[in-house]
Amino acid sequence: MSRTGRATVMTGEKFELREYPVPEPEPGTVLLKQELGGICGTDLHNWEYQRLSGEIILGHENVGIIDKLGDGVETDHLGVPVQEGDRVILVPGTNKGAYGFLPSEEEPYLRGGFGEYIYLWNPDTVFLKTTMPPEVAVLTEPFTIGVHGVMRAQIQFGDTIVVQGSGPIGLLTLVAAKVSGAGRLIIVGGPPGRLELAKKLGADLTIDIAEVPDPEERKKIVRENTPRGEGADIVFECAGFLPAMPEGLDYVRHSGKYIEMGHFVDVGTFECNPNHMFMRKNIRLEAVWASRPEHFVRALPILEKNEYPFADLVSHVIPLERVAEGFNALHSGYNLDGKDAIKIAVKGSA
């Protein structure tokens, strides 16, 4: 009798638990039992702004256990031998679409992360074997955004850095900046639980936007904590909220850099004066779009060393039945079960 696996499907604003036949892996493909799948800010914004049409099994931050290997699959992307029972992480983007963004009712099934299984149906899929605990491994994809950002920023040893946003991308960008040689690290965000973790991860100063609601006052505090009060060398926008951009541009010193990393979903526009915001300050503006296999390869050894409390970022692990609750928590107040939400991970079948 063929197996079935459950998955949570997004249709419009609703989530529904459905059951699908578990595919037998074709040559060159891999079937995983999912361990954890993180709810990403991109998932949240796609749900909030309804940027995806049709029925979708979301989830692209995944770690799983190899259930079955298709013929011809013997090693991971780096040539490391793999077998059933190994833990792997995957690069969601492929040449035929990205896991977590594909139609749920189109065969082959189970190509999104919020399910008991995830079928790596495309032989182009890049996956990497790891022995990290799943609570750390599930952070690989968001960490690669931070890796991509700091590589793009070309951090110089001792740079003063500001990170806007204290969600997983912001916190992991903080770590990426620190290991890349940043000198002073300032993070602007909230709520308090996230900022406490930011301190454990290496932040020298945290600014709670609830305690300091005036953007002008936040700008003043940031500048007072930079060399000669001139502003930060580099600012990373990881909040994903439009008002953060004009505010953050004022954190940057003359000839500094602003790295946009928070808007992978179209959430609208903001008023922009190029002369005042960019040109008069001689600012270098950069942006990153997702991550490539190179960034995963670079991220993995840093995570595997586990020199930072990475697992503390996973504040909640919820079953498939509670995916809607997880989204609503991130949408309204960042609190679930009486605790500040950082990374909410969805548990699979492994």
Secondary structure, 3 states (H helix, E strand, C coil): CCCEEEEEEEECCEEEEEEEECCCCCCCCEEEEEEEEECCHHHHHHHHHCCCCCEECCCCEEEEEEEEECCCCCECCCCCECCCCCEEEECCCCCCCCCCCCECCCCCCCCCCCECEEEECCCCCCEEECCCCHHHHCCHHHHHHHHHHHHHHCCCCCCEEEEECCCHHHHHHHHHHHHCCCCEEEEEECCHHHHHHHHHCCCCEEEECCCCCCHHHHHHHHHHCCHHHCCEEEEEECCCCCCHHHHHHCCEEEEEEEEECCCCCCCCCCCCCHHHHHHCCCCEEEECCCCCHHHHHHHHHHHHHCCCCHHHHEEEEECHHHHHHHHHHHHCCCEECCEECCEEEEECCC
